[in-house]
Amino acid sequence: MTKVLIATVKPFAPAAVKEIKAVLDKANYDYTFFEKYNSQDELIAAVKDADAMIVRSDKITPEVINAAGNLKIVVRAGAGFDNVNLEAATANNVVVMNTPGQNSNAVAELAIGMMIYQARNHFEVGSGTELKGKKLGIHAYGNVGKLVAHIAKGFGMEIFAYDPFIPKVEMEAEGVTVFESAEELYATCDYISLHIPANKHTVQSINYDLLSKMKKGACVVNTARKEVIHETDLVKVFEENDSFKYLSDIAPDNKDLLTERFGNRCFFTPKKMGAQTAEANINAGVASANQIIAFINNGDTTFKVN
C-alpha cells in the first residue's frame, strides 16, 4: 500500500484535512499527518518509509530526501517550491510538483487589499487616495498576476505588465498594456505588484536600478518572495524618494530599520499569509493528494518542476 506522509509544521485546516483524507481513502492509500514537528531530525525519522510527501513551507533538504529510501514524489501544496531541494530530489529520482493556481485568488485578493490599506493611510485619520485611475504594473503575468489585473480592472485601474515568458498577444488580449522591459514598467506605474519566483536569476533583482526609476508616491507590493528584493538598495530608495512605499507579504530581514525610519511608508504582514484562506487551504491540499495519486497510479507528471 502506498504510504503518504503529510508533513506540515503549519498544519492544514481541519476542513482541508478532512477532504485530503477522503481523497486518499478512496484511492486506498495509507497516510500519516505529521504536524507541528519541532526539528528536521524528527522529519528525517518520519520520512523513512514514505512513498510520497505533501508539504507546505516545510524544508525538504538533501538530508530529508536521502533518508527517504522509498520516496517517489514530493508535492508542495502551493505555487512556490524553493523550500524543496530540487537537485537532491532529481539525484534520488524523486519527482517534485507544486499546485499552481490553487492559492492564486487568495494571494491576488491580498495584494489588492494591501494596496487599499496603503492608499487609505493604514486606515488612520486623514485623507487617503483612490485606486481608480492609477497605473498598476504587474511584474510577472502568471496565475496570480492575471487575477490581480482582473480585480484591479474593477477598481478602474490602468493595467500594465512585463513578463518575458508569456506571449505579448495573450496579455494584450486581456486589455493589458505590455512593456518590453521591467525598467519601463517601474518608471510608468503608480503601483507595482510583484509575482516573480525566487531563483538564481531573480534573487535581489528588484534593485536600485529598477526602484530608483519609480515616480514620487509610487508603491511596490510584494506577495512573492522577500529574497527578490535587494534590501540595501531598498533603503537607499526610501531615502532618496521621500514618498516611496513598500508593502510585503513577508517581512524583509531589515524590517526593524525600515519601520523605525520610514513609518507607515512600509507595511509587512506578521507572517506570509497570501495563501491563508480556508478556500486556498482546501484547494492546495486536495490538489496535492490528487496529483500524488495520478502520478503513482498513472505516471502523470503534469506539474513536475524538477
C-alpha positions as CSV (number, residue, x, y, z in Angstrom):
1,M,0.0,0.0,0.0
2,T,1.3,3.4,-0.9
3,K,2.3,5.5,2.1
4,V,1.8,9.2,2.1
5,L,3.4,11.5,4.7
6,I,1.6,14.8,5.1
7,A,4.5,16.7,6.8
8,T,3.3,20.2,8.0
9,V,4.9,22.3,10.7
10,K,2.0,24.6,9.9
11,P,-0.9,22.1,9.6
12,F,-3.7,22.2,7.1
13,A,-7.0,23.5,8.5
14,P,-9.4,20.7,9.7
15,A,-11.7,21.1,6.7
16,A,-8.7,20.6,4.4
17,V,-7.5,17.6,6.4
18,K,-11.0,16.0,6.1
19,E,-11.0,16.4,2.3
20,I,-7.4,15.1,1.9
21,K,-8.3,12.0,3.9
22,A,-11.3,11.4,1.8
23,V,-9.3,11.5,-1.4
24,L,-6.6,9.2,-0.1
25,D,-9.1,6.8,1.4
26,K,-10.9,6.5,-1.9
27,A,-7.5,5.6,-3.5
28,N,-6.8,3.1,-0.7
29,Y,-3.6,4.8,0.3
30,D,-2.1,4.7,3.7
31,Y,-1.3,8.1,5.2
32,T,0.1,9.9,8.2
33,F,-0.4,13.5,9.2
34,F,2.9,14.6,10.8
35,E,2.1,18.0,12.2
36,K,3.8,20.7,14.3
37,Y,7.1,18.8,14.5
38,N,10.0,20.6,16.2
39,S,13.1,19.7,14.2
40,Q,14.5,18.4,10.9
41,D,15.7,15.3,12.8
42,E,12.0,14.5,13.6
43,L,11.1,14.9,9.9
44,I,14.0,12.7,8.8
45,A,12.9,10.0,11.1
46,A,9.2,10.2,10.0
47,V,10.0,10.1,6.2
48,K,11.9,6.8,6.2
49,D,9.2,4.6,4.8
50,A,7.1,7.2,2.9
51,D,6.4,6.7,-0.8
52,A,5.0,10.2,-1.2
53,M,5.0,13.5,0.7
54,I,2.7,16.5,0.9
55,V,4.4,19.6,2.4
56,R,3.6,23.3,2.8
57,S,6.5,25.6,3.6
58,D,8.5,22.7,5.2
59,K,12.2,22.5,4.3
60,I,12.8,19.4,2.3
61,T,16.6,19.3,2.4
62,P,19.0,16.8,0.9
63,E,19.2,15.1,4.3
64,V,15.4,14.6,4.3
65,I,15.4,13.2,0.8
66,N,18.4,10.9,1.3
67,A,16.7,9.5,4.4
68,A,13.6,8.5,2.5
69,G,14.6,5.3,0.7
70,N,11.1,4.7,-0.8
71,L,10.3,8.3,-1.7
72,K,9.0,8.8,-5.3
73,I,7.2,12.2,-5.1
74,V,7.0,15.4,-3.1
75,V,4.2,17.8,-3.7
76,R,4.4,21.3,-2.4
77,A,0.9,22.5,-1.6
78,G,1.2,25.9,-3.1
79,A,2.9,27.7,-6.0
80,G,6.4,28.3,-4.7
81,F,8.7,25.4,-4.3
82,D,12.0,26.9,-3.2
83,N,11.7,25.1,0.1
84,V,12.4,21.8,-1.7
85,N,15.9,20.9,-2.8
86,L,15.4,20.1,-6.4
87,E,18.9,18.9,-7.1
88,A,18.8,16.3,-4.3
89,A,15.4,15.2,-5.4
90,T,16.5,14.7,-9.0
91,A,19.6,12.9,-7.9
92,N,17.4,10.5,-6.0
93,N,14.8,10.1,-8.8
94,V,12.2,11.9,-6.7
95,V,9.6,13.9,-8.7
96,V,8.8,17.3,-7.2
97,M,5.5,19.0,-8.0
98,N,3.7,22.2,-6.9
99,T,0.0,23.0,-7.2
100,P,-0.1,26.1,-9.4
101,G,-3.3,28.2,-9.3
102,Q,-4.8,26.7,-6.2
103,N,-3.7,29.6,-4.0
104,S,-3.8,32.3,-6.7
105,N,-7.1,34.0,-5.9
106,A,-6.2,34.3,-2.2
107,V,-2.8,35.9,-3.0
108,A,-4.4,38.2,-5.6
109,E,-7.0,39.5,-3.1
110,L,-4.3,40.1,-0.5
111,A,-2.3,42.2,-3.0
112,I,-5.3,44.4,-3.8
113,G,-6.2,44.6,-0.1
114,M,-2.7,45.8,0.7
115,M,-2.9,48.5,-1.9
116,I,-6.2,49.7,-0.4
117,Y,-4.7,49.7,3.1
118,Q,-1.7,51.8,1.9
119,A,-3.9,54.1,-0.2
120,R,-6.1,54.8,2.8
121,N,-3.1,55.6,5.2
122,H,-3.3,52.3,7.0
123,F,-6.9,53.3,8.0
124,E,-5.7,56.1,10.1
125,V,-7.2,59.6,10.3
126,G,-6.7,61.7,7.3
127,S,-7.3,61.9,3.6
128,G,-6.1,59.0,1.5
129,T,-6.2,58.3,-2.2
130,E,-8.2,56.1,-4.5
131,L,-7.0,53.2,-6.7
132,K,-9.3,54.4,-9.6
133,G,-7.3,55.9,-12.4
134,K,-4.0,54.7,-11.0
135,K,-1.5,52.8,-13.2
136,L,-0.9,49.2,-11.9
137,G,2.2,47.3,-13.2
138,I,2.1,43.5,-13.0
139,H,5.6,42.1,-12.8
140,A,5.1,38.5,-14.0
141,Y,1.7,37.8,-15.5
142,G,1.2,34.2,-14.3
143,N,-1.8,32.8,-12.4
144,V,-1.6,35.4,-9.6
145,G,-0.6,38.4,-11.7
146,K,-3.5,37.7,-14.1
147,L,-6.0,37.7,-11.2
148,V,-4.6,40.8,-9.7
149,A,-5.1,42.5,-13.1
150,H,-8.7,41.3,-13.3
151,I,-9.6,42.5,-9.8
152,A,-7.9,45.8,-10.4
153,K,-9.8,46.5,-13.5
154,G,-12.9,46.5,-11.3
155,F,-11.4,49.4,-9.4
156,G,-10.9,51.3,-12.6
157,M,-7.1,51.0,-12.6
158,E,-5.0,51.1,-15.8
159,I,-3.2,47.8,-16.2
160,F,0.4,47.3,-17.5
161,A,2.5,44.2,-17.4
162,Y,6.0,42.8,-18.0
163,D,6.6,39.1,-18.4
164,P,9.2,37.8,-21.0
165,F,7.8,34.3,-20.7
166,I,4.2,34.9,-21.7
167,P,3.4,35.9,-25.3
168,K,2.6,39.5,-25.7
169,V,-0.6,38.8,-27.7
170,E,-2.0,36.8,-24.7
171,M,-1.7,39.7,-22.3
172,E,-2.9,42.3,-24.8
173,A,-6.0,40.2,-25.5
174,E,-7.0,40.8,-21.9
175,G,-6.7,44.6,-22.3
176,V,-3.2,44.8,-20.7
177,T,-0.6,47.2,-22.0
178,V,2.6,45.2,-22.3
179,F,6.1,46.6,-21.8
180,E,9.3,45.2,-23.3
181,S,11.3,45.8,-20.2
182,A,10.9,45.9,-16.4
183,E,12.6,49.3,-16.4
184,E,9.7,50.8,-18.4
185,L,7.1,49.2,-16.2
186,Y,8.7,50.6,-13.0
187,A,9.1,54.1,-14.5
188,T,5.5,54.3,-15.6
189,C,3.3,52.8,-12.8
190,D,1.9,54.1,-9.5
191,Y,1.8,50.6,-8.1
192,I,3.9,47.6,-8.9
193,S,2.6,44.1,-7.9
194,L,5.4,41.6,-7.7
195,H,4.8,37.9,-8.7
196,I,8.2,36.6,-9.7
197,P,9.6,33.4,-8.1
198,A,12.8,33.3,-6.1
199,N,15.6,31.7,-8.1
200,K,19.2,32.3,-9.2
201,H,18.0,34.7,-11.8
202,T,15.7,36.8,-9.6
203,V,17.2,36.9,-6.1
204,Q,17.9,40.6,-5.4
205,S,16.9,41.5,-8.9
206,I,14.5,44.2,-7.7
207,N,17.3,46.6,-7.0
208,Y,18.2,50.2,-7.1
209,D,18.3,50.3,-10.9
210,L,14.6,49.4,-11.0
211,L,13.3,51.1,-7.9
212,S,15.0,54.4,-8.4
213,K,13.1,54.8,-11.7
214,M,9.7,54.9,-9.8
215,K,7.8,58.2,-9.6
216,K,7.0,60.1,-6.4
217,G,4.4,58.4,-4.3
218,A,4.8,55.0,-6.1
219,C,4.3,51.8,-4.2
220,V,5.7,48.3,-4.6
221,V,3.5,45.4,-3.3
222,N,5.4,42.1,-2.9
223,T,3.3,39.0,-2.4
224,A,6.1,36.8,-4.0
225,R,9.3,36.2,-2.0
226,K,11.3,38.6,0.2
227,E,14.5,37.3,-1.5
228,V,13.8,39.0,-4.8
229,I,14.3,42.4,-3.1
230,H,17.7,43.9,-2.7
231,E,17.2,45.2,0.8
232,T,20.2,47.6,0.9
233,D,19.1,49.2,-2.3
234,L,15.5,49.4,-0.9
235,V,16.7,51.6,2.0
236,K,18.6,53.8,-0.5
237,V,15.4,54.3,-2.5
238,F,13.4,55.1,0.6
239,E,16.0,57.8,1.5
240,E,16.0,59.3,-2.0
241,N,12.3,59.2,-2.8
242,D,10.6,60.6,0.3
243,S,7.1,59.3,-0.7
244,F,8.1,55.8,-2.0
245,K,6.2,53.0,-0.3
246,Y,6.9,49.2,0.1
247,L,4.4,46.6,1.3
248,S,5.3,42.9,1.6
249,D,3.6,39.7,2.5
250,I,6.8,38.6,4.3
251,A,9.0,40.9,6.4
252,P,12.4,41.6,5.0
253,D,15.5,41.0,7.1
254,N,15.8,44.7,7.7
255,K,12.2,45.1,8.8
256,D,13.1,46.9,12.1
257,L,15.2,49.5,10.3
258,L,12.6,50.2,7.7
259,T,9.7,50.6,10.1
260,E,11.7,52.7,12.5
261,R,13.0,55.1,9.8
262,F,10.1,55.2,7.4
263,G,7.0,54.5,9.4
264,N,3.8,53.9,7.5
265,R,5.5,54.2,4.2
266,C,6.1,50.4,4.7
267,F,3.9,47.6,5.9
268,F,4.6,43.9,6.5
269,T,2.2,41.1,7.4
270,P,3.1,39.2,10.6
271,K,3.8,36.1,8.6
272,K,3.4,35.0,4.9
273,M,-0.3,34.9,4.6
274,G,-1.1,35.2,0.9
275,A,-2.5,31.6,0.8
276,Q,-4.1,31.8,4.3
277,T,-7.7,31.4,3.4
278,A,-10.0,28.5,4.0
279,E,-10.6,28.0,0.3
280,A,-6.9,28.1,-0.7
281,N,-6.0,25.7,2.1
282,I,-8.5,23.1,0.9
283,N,-7.7,23.6,-2.8
284,A,-4.0,23.1,-2.4
285,G,-4.3,20.2,-0.1
286,V,-6.8,18.3,-2.2
287,A,-4.8,19.1,-5.4
288,S,-1.7,17.7,-3.8
289,A,-3.4,14.4,-2.9
290,N,-4.9,14.0,-6.4
291,Q,-1.5,14.7,-8.0
292,I,0.2,12.1,-6.0
293,I,-2.5,9.5,-6.9
294,A,-2.3,10.5,-10.6
295,F,1.5,10.1,-10.6
296,I,1.7,6.8,-8.6
297,N,-1.2,5.2,-10.5
298,N,-0.7,6.6,-14.0
299,G,2.7,8.2,-14.1
300,D,1.2,11.7,-14.6
301,T,3.9,14.3,-14.3
302,T,1.9,17.3,-15.4
303,F,3.0,19.6,-12.6
304,K,6.6,18.4,-12.3
305,V,9.1,21.2,-11.5
306,N,12.4,19.3,-11.4
